[in-house]
Amino acid sequence: VGSEMLKTLGYNVMLATGGESALKTISVDGANIDLVIIDMIMPDMDGETLFFKIREKLPQIPILLSSGYSYSQQIDNIMQAGCNGFIQKPFSLEDFSQKIRFVFDNIKTVS
């Protein structure tokens, strides 16, 4: 559903089916990725583990965290570690669009 929403908003989407798939995609195409959206619950790896593995490979890439569960200590830990945003599921197309815009508008550039 999220990938279809992103396409509706005009974004190009690379879809990964789980944490390992996401890491492979990032290893190959990381330079072409502007934003990573991860869920807390995924096949073969949880969102927290994936977040830290992505940060090891590409520390500057913006990451938006999503979860259908309430905001928790685990989510707070990820946010404190530098995640760029959080969106609670279910979300509307408008909410998704606004959260993505927020992430892009608040990326700190290194000069």
N, CA, C and O atoms as a GROMACS GRO file, in nm:
protein
  444
    1VAL      N    1   0.083  -0.119   0.000
    1VAL     CA    2   0.000   0.000   0.000
    1VAL      C    3   0.088   0.125   0.000
    1VAL      O    4   0.062   0.221  -0.074
    2GLY      N    5   0.191   0.123   0.084
    2GLY     CA    6   0.281   0.239   0.093
    2GLY      C    7   0.350   0.268  -0.039
    2GLY      O    8   0.365   0.385  -0.076
    3SER      N    9   0.393   0.164  -0.110
    3SER     CA   10   0.460   0.188  -0.238
    3SER      C   11   0.364   0.248  -0.340
    3SER      O   12   0.403   0.333  -0.419
    4GLU      N   13   0.238   0.205  -0.338
    4GLU     CA   14   0.139   0.264  -0.429
    4GLU      C   15   0.112   0.409  -0.393
    4GLU      O   16   0.094   0.493  -0.482
    5MET      N   17   0.111   0.439  -0.265
    5MET     CA   18   0.092   0.578  -0.222
    5MET      C   19   0.209   0.664  -0.270
    5MET      O   20   0.190   0.775  -0.319
    6LEU      N   21   0.330   0.612  -0.256
    6LEU     CA   22   0.449   0.686  -0.301
    6LEU      C   23   0.444   0.710  -0.450
    6LEU      O   24   0.478   0.820  -0.496
    7LYS      N   25   0.404   0.610  -0.527
    7LYS     CA   26   0.394   0.626  -0.672
    7LYS      C   27   0.289   0.730  -0.707
    7LYS      O   28   0.308   0.810  -0.798
    8THR      N   29   0.177   0.731  -0.634
    8THR     CA   30   0.073   0.831  -0.655
    8THR      C   31   0.127   0.971  -0.630
    8THR      O   32   0.087   1.066  -0.697
    9LEU      N   33   0.218   0.983  -0.534
    9LEU     CA   34   0.278   1.113  -0.502
    9LEU      C   35   0.389   1.151  -0.600
    9LEU      O   36   0.446   1.260  -0.590
   10GLY      N   37   0.422   1.061  -0.695
   10GLY     CA   38   0.520   1.092  -0.797
   10GLY      C   39   0.661   1.044  -0.768
   10GLY      O   40   0.754   1.081  -0.840
   11TYR      N   41   0.679   0.965  -0.665
   11TYR     CA   42   0.812   0.915  -0.631
   11TYR      C   43   0.843   0.786  -0.706
   11TYR      O   44   0.753   0.707  -0.735
   12ASN      N   45   0.971   0.765  -0.738
   12ASN     CA   46   1.017   0.636  -0.789
   12ASN      C   47   1.041   0.548  -0.668
   12ASN      O   48   1.097   0.593  -0.568
   13VAL      N   49   1.000   0.423  -0.676
   13VAL     CA   50   1.003   0.334  -0.561
   13VAL      C   51   1.086   0.210  -0.590
   13VAL      O   52   1.072   0.147  -0.694
   14MET      N   53   1.173   0.178  -0.495
   14MET     CA   54   1.244   0.050  -0.494
   14MET      C   55   1.186  -0.025  -0.374
   14MET      O   56   1.203   0.019  -0.260
   15LEU      N   57   1.121  -0.136  -0.399
   15LEU     CA   58   1.054  -0.209  -0.293
   15LEU      C   59   1.140  -0.327  -0.247
   15LEU      O   60   1.186  -0.407  -0.328
   16ALA      N   61   1.161  -0.336  -0.118
   16ALA     CA   62   1.232  -0.450  -0.060
   16ALA      C   63   1.131  -0.532   0.020
   16ALA      O   64   1.042  -0.477   0.084
   17THR      N   65   1.146  -0.663   0.017
   17THR     CA   66   1.050  -0.752   0.082
   17THR      C   67   1.084  -0.782   0.228
   17THR      O   68   1.009  -0.853   0.295
   18GLY      N   69   1.194  -0.732   0.276
   18GLY     CA   70   1.236  -0.754   0.414
   18GLY      C   71   1.368  -0.684   0.440
   18GLY      O   72   1.421  -0.615   0.354
   19GLY      N   73   1.420  -0.703   0.560
   19GLY     CA   74   1.543  -0.636   0.599
   19GLY      C   75   1.664  -0.674   0.516
   19GLY      O   76   1.740  -0.587   0.474
   20GLU      N   77   1.682  -0.803   0.492
   20GLU     CA   78   1.798  -0.847   0.413
   20GLU      C   79   1.788  -0.794   0.270
   20GLU      O   80   1.888  -0.750   0.213
   21SER      N   81   1.669  -0.798   0.214
   21SER     CA   82   1.647  -0.745   0.079
   21SER      C   83   1.676  -0.594   0.074
   21SER      O   84   1.734  -0.544  -0.022
   22ALA      N   85   1.636  -0.524   0.178
   22ALA     CA   86   1.662  -0.379   0.185
   22ALA      C   87   1.812  -0.351   0.189
   22ALA      O   88   1.861  -0.261   0.122
   23LEU      N   89   1.886  -0.429   0.269
   23LEU     CA   90   2.031  -0.408   0.278
   23LEU      C   91   2.099  -0.436   0.145
   23LEU      O   92   2.193  -0.365   0.107
   24LYS      N   93   2.054  -0.537   0.073
   24LYS     CA   94   2.111  -0.566  -0.060
   24LYS      C   95   2.083  -0.451  -0.156
   24LYS      O   96   2.172  -0.408  -0.230
   25THR      N   97   1.960  -0.401  -0.155
   25THR     CA   98   1.924  -0.289  -0.242
   25THR      C   99   2.008  -0.167  -0.210
   25THR      O  100   2.056  -0.099  -0.300
   26ILE      N  101   2.025  -0.138  -0.082
   26ILE     CA  102   2.104  -0.022  -0.041
   26ILE      C  103   2.250  -0.040  -0.079
   26ILE      O  104   2.316   0.056  -0.118
   27SER      N  105   2.301  -0.161  -0.068
   27SER     CA  106   2.441  -0.186  -0.106
   27SER      C  107   2.464  -0.161  -0.254
   27SER      O  108   2.569  -0.110  -0.294
   28VAL      N  109   2.366  -0.197  -0.336
   28VAL     CA  110   2.380  -0.182  -0.481
   28VAL      C  111   2.341  -0.042  -0.529
   28VAL      O  112   2.411   0.016  -0.612
   29ASP      N  113   2.232   0.011  -0.478
   29ASP     CA  114   2.174   0.135  -0.533
   29ASP      C  115   2.172   0.250  -0.434
   29ASP      O  116   2.102   0.349  -0.458
   30GLY      N  117   2.246   0.242  -0.326
   30GLY     CA  118   2.241   0.344  -0.221
   30GLY      C  119   2.257   0.486  -0.270
   30GLY      O  120   2.192   0.577  -0.218
   31ALA      N  121   2.341   0.508  -0.368
   31ALA     CA  122   2.364   0.644  -0.420
   31ALA      C  123   2.241   0.699  -0.490
   31ALA      O  124   2.229   0.821  -0.507
   32ASN      N  125   2.150   0.612  -0.531
   32ASN     CA  126   2.029   0.656  -0.602
   32ASN      C  127   1.907   0.662  -0.512
   32ASN      O  128   1.796   0.686  -0.560
   33ILE      N  129   1.924   0.642  -0.384
   33ILE     CA  130   1.812   0.641  -0.290
   33ILE      C  131   1.812   0.771  -0.210
   33ILE      O  132   1.912   0.808  -0.149
   34ASP      N  133   1.697   0.839  -0.212
   34ASP     CA  134   1.684   0.966  -0.141
   34ASP      C  135   1.622   0.951  -0.002
   34ASP      O  136   1.641   1.037   0.084
   35LEU      N  137   1.548   0.842   0.019
   35LEU     CA  138   1.480   0.821   0.146
   35LEU      C  139   1.454   0.672   0.162
   35LEU      O  140   1.414   0.604   0.068
   36VAL      N  141   1.476   0.622   0.283
   36VAL     CA  142   1.443   0.484   0.316
   36VAL      C  143   1.326   0.488   0.416
   36VAL      O  144   1.330   0.560   0.515
   37ILE      N  145   1.224   0.409   0.387
   37ILE     CA  146   1.110   0.397   0.478
   37ILE      C  147   1.111   0.255   0.530
   37ILE      O  148   1.101   0.159   0.453
   38ILE      N  149   1.123   0.241   0.662
   38ILE     CA  150   1.126   0.108   0.720
   38ILE      C  151   1.012   0.090   0.820
   38ILE      O  152   0.969   0.184   0.886
   39ASP      N  153   0.965  -0.033   0.827
   39ASP     CA  154   0.861  -0.069   0.922
   39ASP      C  155   0.927  -0.135   1.041
   39ASP      O  156   1.035  -0.193   1.028
   40MET      N  157   0.866  -0.126   1.155
   40MET     CA  158   0.921  -0.191   1.274
   40MET      C  159   0.914  -0.343   1.264
   40MET      O  160   1.001  -0.413   1.316
   41ILE      N  161   0.811  -0.394   1.197
   41ILE     CA  162   0.792  -0.538   1.184
   41ILE      C  163   0.806  -0.576   1.037
   41ILE      O  164   0.728  -0.532   0.953
   42MET      N  165   0.908  -0.657   1.006
   42MET     CA  166   0.935  -0.700   0.869
   42MET      C  167   0.982  -0.844   0.871
   42MET      O  168   1.023  -0.895   0.976
   43PRO      N  169   0.975  -0.910   0.756
   43PRO     CA  170   1.033  -1.045   0.750
   43PRO      C  171   1.185  -1.040   0.773
   43PRO      O  172   1.251  -0.948   0.724
   44ASP      N  173   1.238  -1.131   0.842
   44ASP     CA  174   1.379  -1.162   0.865
   44ASP      C  175   1.461  -1.059   0.942
   44ASP      O  176   1.579  -1.082   0.968
   45MET      N  177   1.403  -0.946   0.980
   45MET     CA  178   1.479  -0.847   1.056
   45MET      C  179   1.382  -0.742   1.109
   45MET      O  180   1.291  -0.701   1.036
   46ASP      N  181   1.400  -0.698   1.233
   46ASP     CA  182   1.311  -0.592   1.282
   46ASP      C  183   1.363  -0.455   1.239
   46ASP      O  184   1.477  -0.441   1.196
   47GLY      N  185   1.278  -0.356   1.251
   47GLY     CA  186   1.311  -0.222   1.206
   47GLY      C  187   1.430  -0.160   1.277
   47GLY      O  188   1.507  -0.087   1.216
   48GLU      N  189   1.444  -0.190   1.405
   48GLU     CA  190   1.556  -0.134   1.481
   48GLU      C  191   1.690  -0.187   1.428
   48GLU      O  192   1.784  -0.110   1.408
   49THR      N  193   1.697  -0.317   1.406
   49THR     CA  194   1.820  -0.377   1.354
   49THR      C  195   1.852  -0.320   1.216
   49THR      O  196   1.966  -0.285   1.188
   50LEU      N  197   1.750  -0.312   1.131
   50LEU     CA  198   1.771  -0.257   0.996
   50LEU      C  199   1.817  -0.113   1.002
   50LEU      O  200   1.908  -0.074   0.928
   51PHE      N  201   1.757  -0.033   1.089
   51PHE     CA  202   1.797   0.107   1.102
   51PHE      C  203   1.947   0.118   1.128
   51PHE      O  204   2.016   0.194   1.060
   52PHE      N  205   1.997   0.045   1.226
   52PHE     CA  206   2.138   0.056   1.261
   52PHE      C  207   2.229  -0.001   1.153
   52PHE      O  208   2.340   0.050   1.134
   53LYS      N  209   2.187  -0.103   1.083
   53LYS     CA  210   2.267  -0.158   0.973
   53LYS      C  211   2.273  -0.058   0.856
   53LYS      O  212   2.377  -0.043   0.792
   54ILE      N  213   2.162   0.010   0.830
   54ILE     CA  214   2.163   0.112   0.724
   54ILE      C  215   2.256   0.226   0.764
   54ILE      O  216   2.334   0.275   0.682
   55ARG      N  217   2.248   0.269   0.889
   55ARG     CA  218   2.332   0.379   0.937
   55ARG      C  219   2.481   0.344   0.924
   55ARG      O  220   2.564   0.432   0.899
   56GLU      N  221   2.516   0.216   0.942
   56GLU     CA  222   2.656   0.174   0.924
   56GLU      C  223   2.700   0.191   0.780
   56GLU      O  224   2.813   0.233   0.754
   57LYS      N  225   2.613   0.158   0.685
   57LYS     CA  226   2.646   0.164   0.543
   57LYS      C  227   2.637   0.305   0.487
   57LYS      O  228   2.727   0.351   0.417
   58LEU      N  229   2.529   0.373   0.519
   58LEU     CA  230   2.503   0.507   0.466
   58LEU      C  231   2.454   0.598   0.579
   58LEU      O  232   2.333   0.617   0.595
   59PRO      N  233   2.545   0.655   0.656
   59PRO     CA  234   2.505   0.731   0.774
   59PRO      C  235   2.420   0.855   0.746
   59PRO      O  236   2.346   0.899   0.834
   60GLN      N  237   2.428   0.911   0.627
   60GLN     CA  238   2.356   1.034   0.598
   60GLN      C  239   2.218   1.013   0.533
   60GLN      O  240   2.141   1.109   0.522
   61ILE      N  241   2.186   0.892   0.491
   61ILE     CA  242   2.061   0.871   0.419
   61ILE      C  243   1.941   0.894   0.512
   61ILE      O  244   1.939   0.841   0.623
   62PRO      N  245   1.844   0.972   0.469
   62PRO     CA  246   1.725   0.995   0.552
   62PRO      C  247   1.644   0.866   0.568
   62PRO      O  248   1.626   0.790   0.473
   63ILE      N  249   1.596   0.844   0.690
   63ILE     CA  250   1.515   0.726   0.719
   63ILE      C  251   1.387   0.770   0.789
   63ILE      O  252   1.390   0.844   0.887
   64LEU      N  253   1.276   0.721   0.736
   64LEU     CA  254   1.145   0.742   0.796
   64LEU      C  255   1.099   0.608   0.853
   64LEU      O  256   1.094   0.508   0.781
   65LEU      N  257   1.065   0.606   0.979
   65LEU     CA  258   1.022   0.485   1.047
   65LEU      C  259   0.870   0.482   1.052
   65LEU      O  260   0.806   0.584   1.077
   66SER      N  261   0.814   0.364   1.030
   66SER     CA  262   0.670   0.346   1.032
   66SER      C  263   0.634   0.228   1.120
   66SER      O  264   0.708   0.130   1.128
   67SER      N  265   0.520   0.238   1.187
   67SER     CA  266   0.474   0.126   1.269
   67SER      C  267   0.324   0.132   1.288
   67SER      O  268   0.264   0.240   1.295
   68GLY      N  269   0.264   0.016   1.295
   68GLY     CA  270   0.122   0.006   1.326
   68GLY      C  271   0.099   0.000   1.476
   68GLY      O  272  -0.015   0.006   1.521
   69TYR      N  273   0.206  -0.011   1.552
   69TYR     CA  274   0.197  -0.016   1.697
   69TYR      C  275   0.216   0.123   1.755
   69TYR      O  276   0.270   0.212   1.688
   70SER      N  277   0.174   0.143   1.876
   70SER     CA  278   0.190   0.271   1.943
   70SER      C  279   0.338   0.305   1.959
   70SER      O  280   0.424   0.217   1.962
   71TYR      N  281   0.365   0.434   1.970
   71TYR     CA  282   0.500   0.482   1.993
   71TYR      C  283   0.553   0.415   2.119
   71TYR      O  284   0.487   0.418   2.223
   72SER      N  285   0.671   0.355   2.110
   72SER     CA  286   0.725   0.276   2.220
   72SER      C  287   0.867   0.320   2.254
   72SER      O  288   0.924   0.408   2.189
   73GLN      N  289   0.922   0.260   2.357
   73GLN     CA  290   1.060   0.287   2.394
   73GLN      C  291   1.155   0.250   2.282
   73GLN      O  292   1.253   0.320   2.256
   74GLN      N  293   1.127   0.139   2.213
   74GLN     CA  294   1.211   0.096   2.101
   74GLN      C  295   1.210   0.201   1.990
   74GLN      O  296   1.315   0.235   1.935
   75ILE      N  297   1.093   0.253   1.958
   75ILE     CA  298   1.083   0.358   1.856
   75ILE      C  299   1.155   0.483   1.904
   75ILE      O  300   1.227   0.546   1.827
   76ASP      N  301   1.136   0.518   2.030
   76ASP     CA  302   1.204   0.636   2.086
   76ASP      C  303   1.356   0.620   2.077
   76ASP      O  304   1.426   0.717   2.045
   77ASN      N  305   1.407   0.500   2.105
   77ASN     CA  306   1.551   0.476   2.094
   77ASN      C  307   1.601   0.501   1.952
   77ASN      O  308   1.707   0.561   1.932
   78ILE      N  309   1.525   0.456   1.853
   78ILE     CA  310   1.563   0.475   1.713
   78ILE      C  311   1.560   0.624   1.678
   78ILE      O  312   1.648   0.674   1.609
   79MET      N  313   1.457   0.693   1.725
   79MET     CA  314   1.446   0.836   1.697
   79MET      C  315   1.562   0.912   1.762
   79MET      O  316   1.619   1.003   1.701
   80GLN      N  317   1.598   0.875   1.884
   80GLN     CA  318   1.709   0.940   1.954
   80GLN      C  319   1.842   0.912   1.885
   80GLN      O  320   1.936   0.990   1.897
   81ALA      N  321   1.850   0.799   1.814
   81ALA     CA  322   1.973   0.761   1.744
   81ALA      C  323   1.986   0.830   1.608
   81ALA      O  324   2.083   0.806   1.536
   82GLY      N  325   1.890   0.914   1.573
   82GLY     CA  326   1.904   0.992   1.451
   82GLY      C  327   1.809   0.958   1.338
   82GLY      O  328   1.829   1.002   1.225
   83CYS      N  329   1.705   0.882   1.366
   83CYS     CA  330   1.605   0.857   1.263
   83CYS      C  331   1.539   0.991   1.230
   83CYS      O  332   1.518   1.074   1.318
   84ASN      N  333   1.506   1.012   1.104
   84ASN     CA  334   1.460   1.143   1.059
   84ASN      C  335   1.311   1.168   1.076
   84ASN      O  336   1.266   1.282   1.064
   85GLY      N  337   1.234   1.065   1.105
   85GLY     CA  338   1.091   1.085   1.126
   85GLY      C  339   1.020   0.956   1.157
   85GLY      O  340   1.073   0.847   1.136
   86PHE      N  341   0.899   0.970   1.210
   86PHE     CA  342   0.815   0.855   1.244
   86PHE      C  343   0.674   0.883   1.198
   86PHE      O  344   0.623   0.994   1.213
   87ILE      N  345   0.609   0.780   1.140
   87ILE     CA  346   0.469   0.792   1.103
   87ILE      C  347   0.394   0.668   1.152
   87ILE      O  348   0.438   0.555   1.131
   88GLN      N  349   0.282   0.693   1.216
   88GLN     CA  350   0.199   0.587   1.273
   88GLN      C  351   0.101   0.537   1.168
   88GLN      O  352   0.033   0.616   1.103
   89LYS      N  353   0.094   0.403   1.151
   89LYS     CA  354  -0.004   0.344   1.060
   89LYS      C  355  -0.134   0.322   1.136
   89LYS      O  356  -0.131   0.300   1.257
   90PRO      N  357  -0.245   0.326   1.069
   90PRO     CA  358  -0.262   0.360   0.928
   90PRO      C  359  -0.250   0.512   0.909
   90PRO      O  360  -0.282   0.589   0.999
   91PHE      N  361  -0.206   0.552   0.792
   91PHE     CA  362  -0.194   0.694   0.762
   91PHE      C  363  -0.258   0.721   0.627
   91PHE      O  364  -0.269   0.632   0.542
   92SER      N  365  -0.300   0.844   0.609
   92SER     CA  366  -0.361   0.886   0.483
   92SER      C  367  -0.252   0.927   0.384
   92SER      O  368  -0.137   0.946   0.421
   93LEU      N  369  -0.291   0.940   0.260
   93LEU     CA  370  -0.199   0.988   0.157
   93LEU      C  371  -0.147   1.126   0.195
   93LEU      O  372  -0.029   1.155   0.178
   94GLU      N  373  -0.235   1.212   0.245
   94GLU     CA  374  -0.195   1.347   0.285
   94GLU      C  375  -0.096   1.343   0.401
   94GLU      O  376   0.005   1.414   0.399
   95ASP      N  377  -0.124   1.260   0.501
   95ASP     CA  378  -0.031   1.248   0.615
   95ASP      C  379   0.106   1.199   0.569
   95ASP      O  380   0.209   1.250   0.613
   96PHE      N  381   0.106   1.100   0.480
   96PHE     CA  382   0.230   1.043   0.428
   96PHE      C  383   0.309   1.149   0.353
   96PHE      O  384   0.429   1.165   0.374
   97SER      N  385   0.241   1.221   0.267
   97SER     CA  386   0.304   1.327   0.189
   97SER      C  387   0.366   1.434   0.280
   97SER      O  388   0.479   1.477   0.258
   98GLN      N  389   0.292   1.474   0.381
   98GLN     CA  390   0.341   1.578   0.472
   98GLN      C  391   0.461   1.529   0.553
   98GLN      O  392   0.555   1.605   0.577
   99LYS      N  393   0.459   1.404   0.595
   99LYS     CA  394   0.570   1.350   0.674
   99LYS      C  395   0.696   1.339   0.588
   99LYS      O  396   0.806   1.370   0.634
  100ILE      N  397   0.681   1.294   0.464
  100ILE     CA  398   0.796   1.287   0.373
  100ILE      C  399   0.853   1.426   0.349
  100ILE      O  400   0.975   1.446   0.352
  101ARG      N  401   0.766   1.523   0.325
  101ARG     CA  402   0.810   1.661   0.304
  101ARG      C  403   0.884   1.711   0.428
  101ARG      O  404   0.986   1.779   0.416
  102PHE      N  405   0.833   1.680   0.547
  102PHE     CA  406   0.898   1.718   0.672
  102PHE      C  407   1.039   1.662   0.679
  102PHE      O  408   1.133   1.734   0.714
  103VAL      N  409   1.054   1.534   0.645
  103VAL     CA  410   1.187   1.471   0.648
  103VAL      C  411   1.281   1.542   0.552
  103VAL      O  412   1.393   1.578   0.589
  104PHE      N  413   1.237   1.564   0.428
  104PHE     CA  414   1.323   1.630   0.330
  104PHE      C  415   1.356   1.774   0.369
  104PHE      O  416   1.468   1.820   0.347
  105ASP      N  417   1.260   1.844   0.428
  105ASP     CA  418   1.284   1.983   0.467
  105ASP      C  419   1.377   1.995   0.587
  105ASP      O  420   1.436   2.101   0.609
  106ASN      N  421   1.391   1.888   0.663
  106ASN     CA  422   1.470   1.895   0.785
  106ASN      C  423   1.601   1.819   0.779
  106ASN      O  424   1.665   1.796   0.882
  107ILE      N  425   1.641   1.778   0.660
  107ILE     CA  426   1.770   1.712   0.643
  107ILE      C  427   1.880   1.815   0.663
  107ILE      O  428   1.879   1.922   0.602
  108LYS      N  429   1.972   1.782   0.747
  108LYS     CA  430   2.086   1.872   0.770
  108LYS      C  431   2.194   1.841   0.668
  108LYS      O  432   2.241   1.728   0.658
  109THR      N  433   2.232   1.941   0.592
  109THR     CA  434   2.335   1.920   0.492
  109THR      C  435   2.472   1.949   0.552
  109THR      O  436   2.486   2.036   0.637
  110VAL      N  437   2.569   1.875   0.507
  110VAL     CA  438   2.706   1.894   0.552
  110VAL      C  439   2.780   1.974   0.446
  110VAL      O  440   2.785   1.934   0.330
  111SER      N  441   2.839   2.085   0.488
  111SER     CA  442   2.913   2.166   0.389
  111SER      C  443   3.062   2.157   0.410
  111SER      O  444   3.138   2.218   0.336
   0.00000   0.00000   0.00000
